[in-house]
Each structure stands twice: as structure tokens, then as C-alpha cells.
């Protein structure tokens, strides 16, 4: 009886641990995994910098719908389309604000270089943007729908 419940527990845990590496996935699978999701920045790994919420920026997000995305860095917002070709994810900038943020806001800005993204890894509720050298650019956590 105990073995049965242990097996059920292990199976349910492995099912809930979604893992997707876009280097090994079809374009359709990648689009389905990203569609209508929103992610909250946890760290800007390229600069070894953890996101610290502030009064001005409680969270910085990266959101997807169909083949488009939107993101913010603490000062400006950016969005556009993304494409998947030969297992590579490419973000195309369609629009971006160009607000002057000044040195006094420098500590609040997390300008993630999403244009350097080569592929994406999703492990459970964590999304990582990876460059062409397999270095993590940024790490996000999935924002639950409310």
C-alpha cells in the first residue's frame, strides 16, 4: 500500500516538473509553452545581479501572447514579435519607450539584453534566457494567473 502511494507521488511530481529546452523542441511546442504566460524577473545572471523589488518596481515582467512578447526593465518597456527558427529563439523589437532614467535610477534598471537570447530553458516555474555560449542571461519565475 505504501509503495503504491510512493509511486503515485513520484509520478505526480515528475509530471508537475515541466522541462523544456528550446534547443531540443519543435517551434510549436515552444510557442505552446510560452503562449499566454507571464514571468517575473528574479535575476539578471549576465551581471550576477539579483532583482530587488523597490517601491517604484515591485516586479519586472516578461510576458508572451501568441508570437509576441512584452517586457520592462524598471524604466522603459519594450515589445515586439519573437520567432523560432532552427531551434533558435529570436526577439524582434517592435516598440520601445525611450524614457530618460538618469543616474539616480541606475540601481533600479535591469536592461536584459533579450536580443542576445539563443534559446530558452523552462524548468517547472523557472524560465531562463540563454545566449549562444550557453550562458544564462536572465532567470524569471512564472507568475500565476489570478
C-alpha positions in Angstrom: 0.0 0.0 0.0 2.8 2.4 0.9 4.7 1.6 -2.3 1.6 2.4 -4.3 1.3 5.9 -2.8 5.0 6.5 -3.1 4.8 5.6 -6.8 1.8 7.9 -7.3 3.6 10.7 -5.5 6.7 10.3 -7.7 4.7 10.3 -10.9 2.7 13.4 -10.0 5.9 15.2 -9.0 7.6 14.4 -12.3 4.6 15.5 -14.3 4.5 18.8 -12.5 8.2 19.5 -13.2 7.8 20.7 -16.7 11.1 20.9 -18.6 11.6 22.4 -22.0 14.9 23.3 -23.6 14.1 25.1 -26.9 17.4 23.7 -28.4 15.6 20.3 -28.5 11.9 21.3 -29.0 9.7 22.0 -32.0 8.6 25.5 -32.8 5.0 24.6 -32.0 6.0 23.1 -28.6 7.9 26.3 -27.7 5.1 28.6 -28.8 2.6 26.5 -26.8 4.9 26.6 -23.7 5.2 30.4 -23.8 1.7 31.4 -25.1 -0.3 33.5 -22.6 2.4 33.3 -19.8 3.9 36.0 -17.7 7.2 35.7 -15.9 8.7 37.8 -13.1 12.4 38.7 -13.2 14.4 37.0 -10.4 18.0 37.6 -11.5 20.0 39.3 -14.2 22.5 36.5 -14.4 24.7 38.1 -17.1 25.6 40.7 -14.5 25.3 38.4 -11.5 22.6 40.7 -10.1 19.5 39.6 -8.2 16.3 41.6 -8.8 15.5 43.6 -5.6 11.9 44.9 -5.6 11.5 48.5 -4.7 8.7 51.0 -4.2 9.0 52.0 -7.8 9.4 48.5 -9.3 7.6 45.8 -7.3 8.2 43.3 -10.2 9.7 43.3 -13.7 7.9 41.1 -16.1 8.4 39.3 -19.4 5.0 38.2 -21.0 4.1 36.2 -24.1 0.9 36.0 -26.1 0.8 34.2 -29.5 4.1 35.2 -31.2 4.6 38.5 -29.4 6.3 39.5 -26.1 6.4 42.5 -23.8 8.9 43.3 -21.1 10.1 46.1 -18.8 13.4 47.0 -17.3 12.4 49.3 -14.4 12.4 52.4 -16.6 11.4 51.6 -20.1 9.1 49.0 -21.7 9.7 47.0 -24.9 7.7 44.6 -27.0 7.5 43.0 -30.4 7.4 39.6 -32.1 9.6 36.6 -31.4 10.4 33.9 -33.9 11.7 30.4 -33.7 13.9 29.1 -36.4 16.3 26.1 -36.3 15.6 25.8 -32.6 16.8 29.4 -32.0 14.5 31.9 -30.4 14.9 35.5 -31.7 13.2 38.6 -30.2 12.4 41.3 -32.6 11.9 44.8 -31.1 8.7 46.3 -32.4 8.3 49.2 -30.0 10.2 50.6 -27.0 9.9 53.6 -24.8 12.9 55.8 -24.5 12.4 57.5 -21.2 15.4 59.2 -19.7 16.1 57.4 -16.5 19.2 59.2 -15.2 21.9 58.1 -12.8 19.6 58.3 -9.8 17.6 55.3 -11.2 20.6 53.3 -12.3 20.2 50.8 -9.4 16.6 50.2 -10.5 17.3 49.3 -14.1 17.7 45.7 -15.3 18.2 46.2 -19.0 18.1 42.5 -20.0 19.8 42.0 -23.5 17.0 39.8 -24.8 18.4 40.3 -28.3 21.3 38.1 -27.3 19.0 35.2 -26.5 19.7 32.0 -28.4 17.4 29.6 -26.6 15.1 29.3 -23.6 15.0 26.7 -20.9 11.9 26.2 -18.8 12.2 24.0 -15.7 9.0 23.9 -13.7 8.1 27.5 -12.8 11.5 28.9 -13.9 12.4 30.4 -17.3 15.9 31.1 -18.3 17.1 33.1 -21.3 20.4 31.5 -22.6 22.9 33.1 -25.0 24.8 31.4 -27.9 27.6 30.5 -25.4 25.1 28.6 -23.2 25.4 31.3 -20.5 22.3 32.3 -18.6 21.3 35.9 -19.4 18.4 36.2 -17.0 16.1 34.0 -14.8 12.4 34.5 -14.4 9.8 32.8 -12.3 6.3 32.1 -13.7 3.6 34.4 -12.4 0.5 32.6 -11.5 -2.7 33.6 -13.3 -5.1 35.4 -10.9 
